[in-house]
Amino acid sequence: MPALPTTLVGSYPKPLWLNALSRGLKFHESRKRAKLLKEAYDDAVTIVVRELEELGIDIPTDGKVRRDPGIEYLAKKVDGFKFYGPVRIWGNHYAMKPAIIDKLRYVGPIVVDEYLYLRKVARARVVKVTITGPTTVADWSFNEYYKSREELIFDLAKIINAELKKLEEAGALYVQIDEPSLLVKPEEVELGIEAINEAVRGLNIKVGIHVCYSDYSLLKPYFDELRVTQLTLEFASRGFKDLEVLKGLDKELGLGVIDVHSSRVEDPLTIARAIRKVMEYVRPECIYVNPDCGMRFLPRDIARRKLESMIRGVKIVREELKKSGLESIEFRVRDSCP
């Protein structure tokens, strides 16, 4: 891998025609609609992957263009969930929030097909696939069955573990577990860490976890306990404050340098300065560079320009690292760095 590999946290703005097509097919016969939507989603993924690769992203995702906000994609493929209707999640954005009405059971692949198509169309050797973590799935559902939150979260961890093993069997090299809820309840952080470790048990691939908009000091005591390769953390939106929490980090860092809640396009020089500052705490061979979070809600032209700036900022620092002899890094799967 090149030094400071670039990637996305996950989502990228969908082509506008995809949303319009989805609405237009609403009243089609279900099998015909499913066939047309699959072709449309395949085309949209191909477009997004090509756009990311042309920009210079080293490790593309599929932009999560097949998914709506929330965890509908997962709940539809796990026994024990039921949908009542959409709920407001942020601003004027809504998602289908499922209810848990029975014991949750893994019945088959959840995102393996997404990975296989991404792998098929991407030119990059390594691609990234994402899945929502157990604590966040629990928080984003109505629990109408489990008496114990611990039992719920660990059942979800076992389901995610089964899916990650299917992804590894399919050839996936890099998976990210999205856990924005991990630090929301300080009294449950230890439970969340244990659940992540259960979710990654028995794997031999790179697994990162993504955490954002929370108090990272709650995570720091568990750096050594987490059995993941990488922590992907949001820093741009907080003005690159709290960097001292990274002191002593023994894992890779996915460094968030793009504020996804602002339409302002970052200056590449500012991004380069931020990377240099982080290198005071984390060795450069342990740093990946990405936006803070998913870019789904940004206008597509703004998202593209932000990524252009991110890549230009990374190239500035790469040239500096090249002079000191660092041009490439190892692709790690172990849970420590270096």
C-alpha positions as CSV (number, residue, x, y, z in Angstrom):
1,M,0.0,0.0,0.0
2,P,1.2,3.6,-0.5
3,A,2.0,5.5,2.6
4,L,-1.1,7.2,4.0
5,P,-3.6,5.1,2.1
6,T,-6.8,7.0,1.3
7,T,-10.3,5.5,1.7
8,L,-13.9,6.4,2.5
9,V,-15.6,5.7,5.8
10,G,-18.4,4.2,3.7
11,S,-21.1,6.2,2.0
12,Y,-20.9,8.5,-1.0
13,P,-23.7,10.6,-2.5
14,K,-26.0,8.5,-4.7
15,P,-26.5,9.5,-8.3
16,L,-29.6,11.6,-8.4
17,W,-31.2,9.4,-11.1
18,L,-31.0,6.4,-8.7
19,N,-33.4,7.9,-6.2
20,A,-35.7,9.1,-8.9
21,L,-35.7,5.6,-10.5
22,S,-36.5,4.0,-7.2
23,R,-39.5,6.2,-6.7
24,G,-40.6,5.7,-10.2
25,L,-40.6,1.9,-9.8
26,K,-42.7,2.0,-6.7
27,F,-45.8,0.6,-8.3
28,H,-44.2,-2.0,-10.6
29,E,-44.8,-5.7,-10.0
30,S,-42.4,-6.8,-7.3
31,R,-40.2,-9.2,-9.2
32,K,-39.9,-6.9,-12.2
33,R,-39.1,-4.0,-9.8
34,A,-36.4,-6.1,-8.0
35,K,-34.8,-6.9,-11.3
36,L,-34.7,-3.3,-12.5
37,L,-33.5,-2.1,-9.2
38,K,-30.6,-4.6,-9.1
39,E,-29.4,-3.5,-12.5
40,A,-29.7,0.2,-11.4
41,Y,-27.8,-0.4,-8.2
42,D,-25.1,-2.3,-10.1
43,D,-24.7,0.5,-12.5
44,A,-24.6,3.1,-9.7
45,V,-21.9,1.1,-7.8
46,T,-19.9,0.9,-10.9
47,I,-20.2,4.7,-11.5
48,V,-19.2,5.5,-7.8
49,V,-16.3,3.1,-7.8
50,R,-14.9,4.6,-11.1
51,E,-15.3,8.1,-9.7
52,L,-13.5,7.2,-6.5
53,E,-10.7,5.5,-8.4
54,E,-10.3,8.4,-10.9
55,L,-10.0,10.8,-7.9
56,G,-7.2,8.6,-6.6
57,I,-8.8,6.9,-3.7
58,D,-6.6,3.9,-2.9
59,I,-9.2,1.7,-1.2
60,P,-12.7,2.3,-2.6
61,T,-16.1,1.3,-1.1
62,D,-19.3,0.9,-3.0
63,G,-20.5,4.2,-1.5
64,K,-23.3,2.2,0.3
65,V,-25.5,3.2,-2.7
66,R,-27.6,0.0,-2.3
67,R,-28.5,1.0,1.3
68,D,-30.9,3.5,2.8
69,P,-29.9,5.3,6.0
70,G,-30.1,3.2,9.1
71,I,-30.0,-0.5,9.4
72,E,-32.8,-1.6,7.1
73,Y,-30.3,-3.5,4.9
74,L,-29.3,-5.7,7.9
75,A,-32.7,-6.1,9.6
76,K,-34.3,-7.4,6.4
77,K,-31.9,-10.3,6.3
78,V,-31.9,-11.3,10.0
79,D,-34.8,-13.3,11.5
80,G,-36.4,-11.6,14.5
81,F,-36.9,-8.0,13.1
82,K,-40.1,-6.3,12.1
83,F,-40.7,-2.9,10.5
84,Y,-43.4,-0.5,11.7
85,G,-42.5,2.6,9.7
86,P,-39.9,5.4,9.2
87,V,-38.5,7.5,12.0
88,R,-36.6,10.8,11.8
89,I,-32.9,10.3,12.1
90,W,-31.3,13.6,11.3
91,G,-32.6,16.9,10.0
92,N,-35.3,16.0,7.4
93,H,-33.8,12.5,6.8
94,Y,-35.8,9.5,7.7
95,A,-35.1,5.8,8.0
96,M,-37.0,2.6,8.7
97,K,-36.3,1.7,12.3
98,P,-36.9,-2.0,13.0
99,A,-38.4,-3.6,16.1
100,I,-37.0,-6.8,17.6
101,I,-39.9,-9.1,18.2
102,D,-38.2,-12.5,18.5
103,K,-34.8,-14.0,19.2
104,L,-32.4,-12.8,16.5
105,R,-31.0,-15.5,14.2
106,Y,-28.5,-15.4,11.4
107,V,-30.1,-17.1,8.3
108,G,-27.7,-16.2,5.5
109,P,-25.3,-13.6,4.0
110,I,-26.1,-9.9,4.7
111,V,-23.6,-7.9,2.7
112,V,-21.5,-10.6,0.9
113,D,-23.3,-9.9,-2.4
114,E,-22.4,-6.2,-2.0
115,Y,-18.7,-7.1,-1.5
116,L,-18.7,-9.5,-4.5
117,Y,-20.0,-6.9,-6.9
118,L,-17.6,-4.3,-5.5
119,R,-14.7,-6.7,-5.9
120,K,-15.8,-7.4,-9.5
121,V,-15.8,-3.8,-10.7
122,A,-13.0,-2.3,-8.6
123,R,-9.5,-2.1,-10.1
124,A,-7.9,-1.7,-6.7
125,R,-6.4,-4.8,-5.1
126,V,-8.0,-3.9,-1.7
127,V,-11.6,-2.7,-1.3
128,K,-13.5,-2.0,1.9
129,V,-16.9,-3.3,2.9
130,T,-18.8,-2.0,6.0
131,I,-21.4,-3.5,8.4
132,T,-23.1,-1.9,11.4
133,G,-21.8,-3.0,14.8
134,P,-23.8,-4.7,17.6
135,T,-24.2,-1.8,20.0
136,T,-25.4,0.5,17.2
137,V,-27.8,-2.0,15.8
138,A,-29.2,-2.4,19.3
139,D,-29.6,1.4,19.7
140,W,-31.2,1.8,16.3
141,S,-33.9,-0.8,17.0
142,F,-36.9,-1.0,19.2
143,N,-36.3,-3.9,21.6
144,E,-39.6,-5.7,22.2
145,Y,-38.2,-9.1,23.0
146,Y,-34.9,-9.2,25.0
147,K,-35.1,-8.7,28.8
148,S,-31.3,-8.2,28.9
149,R,-29.5,-5.7,26.8
150,E,-26.4,-7.7,27.2
151,E,-28.0,-10.7,25.7
152,L,-29.3,-8.6,22.8
153,I,-25.9,-7.1,22.0
154,F,-24.1,-10.4,22.2
155,D,-26.7,-12.1,19.9
156,L,-26.0,-9.3,17.4
157,A,-22.2,-9.8,17.9
158,K,-22.6,-13.5,17.0
159,I,-24.6,-12.6,13.9
160,I,-22.0,-10.1,12.8
161,N,-19.3,-12.6,13.4
162,A,-21.0,-15.2,11.2
163,E,-21.3,-12.6,8.5
164,L,-17.7,-11.5,8.8
165,K,-16.6,-15.1,8.4
166,K,-18.7,-15.4,5.3
167,L,-17.0,-12.2,3.9
168,E,-13.6,-13.7,4.7
169,E,-14.5,-16.9,2.9
170,A,-15.6,-14.8,-0.1
171,G,-12.2,-13.1,-0.2
172,A,-12.7,-9.9,1.6
173,L,-9.5,-8.4,3.0
174,Y,-10.8,-5.3,4.8
175,V,-14.0,-4.8,6.7
176,Q,-15.2,-1.9,8.8
177,I,-17.6,-2.2,11.7
178,D,-19.6,1.0,12.1
179,E,-20.1,1.8,15.8
180,P,-21.3,5.4,16.2
181,S,-23.2,4.4,19.3
182,L,-20.3,2.7,21.1
183,L,-19.5,5.6,23.5
184,V,-23.0,7.0,23.8
185,K,-23.7,5.3,27.1
186,P,-20.5,5.4,29.2
187,E,-21.7,2.7,31.5
188,E,-22.0,0.3,28.5
189,V,-18.6,0.9,26.9
190,E,-17.0,-2.2,28.3
191,L,-20.0,-4.3,27.1
192,G,-19.6,-2.8,23.6
193,I,-15.9,-3.6,23.5
194,E,-16.5,-7.2,24.5
195,A,-19.2,-7.4,21.8
196,I,-16.8,-6.1,19.2
197,N,-14.2,-8.7,20.2
198,E,-16.9,-11.4,20.0
199,A,-17.8,-10.1,16.5
200,V,-14.2,-10.4,15.2
201,R,-13.4,-13.8,16.9
202,G,-11.6,-16.2,14.7
203,L,-11.0,-13.8,11.8
204,N,-7.7,-13.3,9.9
205,I,-8.6,-10.2,7.9
206,K,-8.2,-6.5,8.5
207,V,-11.1,-5.2,10.7
208,G,-11.5,-1.6,11.7
209,I,-14.2,0.1,13.8
210,H,-15.5,3.5,13.1
211,V,-16.5,5.7,16.0
212,C,-17.5,9.4,15.7
213,Y,-19.0,12.5,17.5
214,S,-18.3,11.2,21.0
215,D,-15.8,11.4,23.9
216,Y,-12.8,9.4,22.8
217,S,-11.4,9.4,26.3
218,L,-13.9,6.7,27.1
219,L,-12.3,4.5,24.4
220,K,-8.7,5.1,25.3
221,P,-8.6,2.6,28.3
222,Y,-9.6,-0.2,25.9
223,F,-7.1,0.4,23.2
224,D,-5.1,-2.7,24.2
225,E,-8.2,-4.9,24.7
226,L,-9.8,-4.2,21.3
227,R,-9.0,-7.1,18.9
228,V,-9.2,-5.0,15.7
229,T,-6.6,-3.7,13.4
230,Q,-7.7,-0.1,13.0
231,L,-9.7,2.7,14.8
232,T,-11.4,5.1,12.3
233,L,-12.1,8.3,14.1
234,E,-13.7,11.7,13.2
235,F,-11.4,14.7,13.9
236,A,-12.1,17.4,11.3
237,S,-15.4,18.4,12.7
238,R,-13.9,19.0,16.1
239,G,-11.1,21.1,14.7
240,F,-8.5,18.4,15.3
241,K,-8.9,18.7,19.0
242,D,-8.5,15.8,21.4
243,L,-5.5,14.4,19.5
244,E,-3.8,13.7,22.8
245,V,-6.1,10.7,23.2
246,L,-4.1,9.1,20.5
247,K,-1.0,8.9,22.6
248,G,-0.1,5.3,23.2
249,L,-2.4,4.0,20.4
250,D,-1.0,0.6,19.3
251,K,-3.3,0.2,16.3
252,E,-3.7,1.8,12.9
253,L,-5.6,5.1,12.8
254,G,-8.2,5.9,10.2
255,L,-7.8,9.7,10.4
256,G,-10.9,11.8,9.6
257,V,-9.8,15.0,7.9
258,I,-13.0,16.0,6.0
259,D,-16.0,17.5,7.8
260,V,-19.0,15.8,6.2
261,H,-21.5,18.1,7.9
262,S,-20.1,21.2,6.2
263,S,-20.3,22.2,2.5
264,R,-17.0,24.1,2.9
265,V,-14.3,22.5,0.8
266,E,-11.2,22.0,2.9
267,D,-7.8,23.5,1.9
268,P,-5.2,20.8,1.0
269,L,-2.6,22.6,3.0
270,T,-4.8,22.5,6.1
271,I,-5.3,18.8,5.6
272,A,-1.5,18.3,5.3
273,R,-0.9,20.3,8.5
274,A,-3.5,18.1,10.3
275,I,-1.8,14.9,9.1
276,R,1.6,16.2,10.3
277,K,0.1,17.1,13.7
278,V,-1.3,13.6,14.1
279,M,2.1,12.1,13.2
280,E,3.3,13.5,16.5
281,Y,1.2,10.9,18.2
282,V,0.9,8.0,15.6
283,R,3.6,6.7,13.4
284,P,3.0,7.6,9.7
285,E,3.1,3.9,8.7
286,C,0.0,3.4,10.9
287,I,-2.1,6.2,9.5
288,Y,-4.9,5.8,6.9
289,V,-6.7,9.0,5.7
290,N,-10.4,9.3,5.2
291,P,-13.4,11.7,5.7
292,D,-14.8,12.0,9.2
293,C,-17.9,9.9,8.4
294,G,-20.1,8.9,5.5
295,M,-20.6,11.5,2.8
296,R,-24.2,10.4,1.9
297,F,-25.9,13.7,2.7
298,L,-23.5,16.0,0.8
299,P,-24.2,17.3,-2.7
300,R,-22.2,15.0,-5.0
301,D,-20.1,17.8,-6.5
302,I,-19.1,19.0,-3.0
303,A,-18.2,15.5,-1.9
304,R,-16.0,15.1,-5.0
305,R,-14.2,18.4,-4.4
306,K,-13.7,17.5,-0.7
307,L,-12.1,14.2,-1.7
308,E,-9.9,16.0,-4.3
309,S,-8.6,18.3,-1.5
310,M,-8.0,15.3,0.8
311,I,-6.0,13.5,-1.8
312,R,-4.0,16.7,-2.6
313,G,-3.2,17.1,1.1
314,V,-2.1,13.5,1.4
315,K,0.2,13.9,-1.6
316,I,1.9,16.8,0.0
317,V,2.8,14.7,3.1
318,R,3.7,11.7,1.0
319,E,6.3,13.7,-0.8
320,E,7.8,14.7,2.6
321,L,7.7,11.1,3.8
322,K,9.3,9.9,0.6
323,K,12.4,12.1,1.4
324,S,12.7,10.2,4.7
325,G,12.5,6.9,2.9
326,L,8.8,6.0,3.6
327,E,6.9,5.3,0.3
328,S,4.8,2.3,1.1
329,I,3.4,0.4,4.1
330,E,2.5,-3.2,4.9
331,F,-1.2,-4.2,4.6
332,R,-1.7,-5.4,8.2
333,V,-4.3,-7.7,9.6
334,R,-2.9,-8.1,13.1
335,D,-4.3,-6.0,16.0
336,S,-1.2,-3.9,16.6
337,C,0.8,-1.4,14.7
338,P,3.7,-1.4,14.0
